[in-house]
Amino acid sequence: MKKVLPILIAVVTGLTSLAGYFFQARLAPIPGMLINWGIALVGLAGLLGVGYLVRMHVIRIARGQKGGFNSVILIAAFFFTIIAAIMLTPQDPLFRNWVLNIQIPVETSLLAILTVTLLYASLRVIRTRGWTLMSISFMASALVSLVLNLRYLQPEPGTLGAAWVEFIRRLPLVGLRGILIGVALGGLIVGLRVLLAMDRPYEDEQ
């Protein structure tokens, strides 16, 4: 019974959600309710994760471990942000601008580091596997895309050069859409396997 009950819950929930999209006139409220339950569970899991993170840093500070100063800064910034959000609310323009002025530079820096890391990893792959047509094409397209996205080359609008530059800038979107289609198909296959009880991620591994 302990193994059958989780399977029944997962299958019934999945089929009910799926039926809600096909029969929206009769079952329209059900998918929304299930989504709200899922959001509540994800929020609870996030709170547990934040609590575990704070606990880990508090233990590091109490034991005087390496990186304790960074933990102090993290906890101070965390509680300051929580208090500011409670007092000002997230809709306050001052709080929102303050958070964005920190978040956007950090995200930009991380993306820049990711770009350099991926470029270095590509060079290492070429060194290990050799110069092939695929590797040369990949490196050439990556370098051209990076140079064009620096916005230093700006042809006159309306010219053939501007059209070519815009066309080349749009090429990475083709790969992005291919990746998204692959992710969607992978999610569909995983969902079907769960509905058919072929995969059981909700069971504890023994």
N, C-alpha and C positions, 0 to 999 in steps of 0.2 A: 504493500500500500504506500510505503514511503517513496518508492520509485514511481508508482503510477500516478499519484496525485500531482507532483510537479509537471509531469508530461501532460496531463489533462488540462491543468491551468494554462500552461504555455500554448497548447494547441487551441483551446477554446478562445483564449484572448487573441491569438493571432488571427484565427478565422473570423472572429467577431469584428476586429478592426478591418480586415480585408472586405468583409461583407458590407461594412458601413460605407466604404467608398463606392461599391457597386450599386447599393440600394440606398442612396443618400436621402431619398424622400421619406423612408420609414426609419432608417437607422442613423440619421444624421447626428443626433446628440451623442451617440455611443463612442465613436472615435475621438471626439473632443474630450469626453470624460476620461477615456483611457490615456489620452495624451497628457491631460492635466495630472492624472495620477503618476504618470511617468516623470513629469517635470518635478512633482513634489518629491519623488524618490531620488531623483538626480540631485535636487537641492539638498536633501538630507545627507546624501553621500558626500556632497561637496563640503557641508558643514563638518562632517566627521573627518574628512581629509584635512580641512583647515585646523581642526582641533588637534589632530595627530601631529601636524607640522609645527604648531605652536608648542606643543608638549615636547617634541624632540629638541627644539631650540632652547627651551627653558632648561631641559636636562643638560644640554651642552654648556649653558652658562653656569648652572649650579656646579657642575663637575670641573669647570675650568678647562674644558677641552679646547683643542685648536679650532680657531674660527669663532670663538665666543664673542669677539667684538662685532663681527658681521651679524651674529645672531641677535645681539642687542639692538643693532640698527634695524634689522628686519622686524623684530617684535615691536619696537617703538613706532616704526612707520605703519605697521599693521594696525595697532590700536589707535594711533592718531587718525588714520583714515576711517576706521570704524566710528570713532567719536564724531569726526567731522561729518560723516554721512548721516548719522543720527540727528545731529544738531541742524545741519543745513538741508538735508534730504538730497538724494541724487539728482533731482530736477533743478537744483539751484545752479545758476550759470557760473557762479564763482567756484563751486565745488567741481562742476563738470570741466571747466577750463583748467583748473588746477590738476585734475587727474589726467586730462588729455595732454597737457604740457609735459607730463612725465612719461606717460604711456607711449605716445607717438615717437619721441626720440629713442626710447629703449627698443621699440619694435623695429624702427629703421636701422638701428645699430645691429640688432640680431639678424635682420635680413641681409645686411652687408656682410656680416661674418659668415652667414650661410652661403652666400654667393661665392666668396673666396674659398670656403671649404669645399664646395661642390666642384669648383674649377680645379683646385688642387687634387681632389679625388679623381677627377677625369684624367688629369695628367698622369697620375699613378697607374690608372687602368691602362692608359696607352703604353706606358713603359713596360708593364707586365705582359700585355697581350700583343704589343707591336702596333705599327702604323698600318691600319687597314682602311678601306674605303669608308666604312661606317664610323670609325674613330675620327678620321680626318674630317668627315662631313659634320660630325657632332661638334668638334672643336671649332671649326670654321663658323658654323651657325651660331654657336654660343658667343664667340668673340664679336661677330657682326652684330648680334642682338645687344650685347653689352655696350658696344660703341655707339650704336644708334640710340639707345635709351639714355645715354648721357646728355643728349639734346645739344651736342656741340655742332652736329651737322644738321643745319636747318635750310633745306632748299627753298626757293621761292614758292609760295603757295600757288597751286594751279599748274605747275610745271610737271613734266614727265618724271623728273627726279623726285619731286615731292610725292608723286603717286607711288613710285617704286619704294621709297623709304617707308611710306605708310603701309604698303603691302608687306614688306619684310617685318615691320613691327607687329603686324597682326598674325604672322606665322606661328609664334609660340602659343597663341590662343587655340590653334588647331590641336596641338599636343595636349593642352590643358583640357579641352573638351573630350579628347580621346581618353584621358585619364579619368575624367568624371564619368564617362560612359562605362569604363571598366569597373570603377567603384560601384556604380549603380547595378551593373550585372552581377558583380560579386556579392553585393548585399542581397540581391534577389535570390541568388542561389543559396546563400547562407540561411535566409529566411525560410525558403522552401524546405531545406534540410531540417530546420528546427520544427517547422509545422508537421513534417512527416516523422518526427521523432528520430531521425537519423543522427542528429547531433543534439547533445543535451548539455549545454554550457551551464545550466542552473544546478547541475548535480555536483556534489563534492567528489573530487578525484581521490580514489583510494590508493 
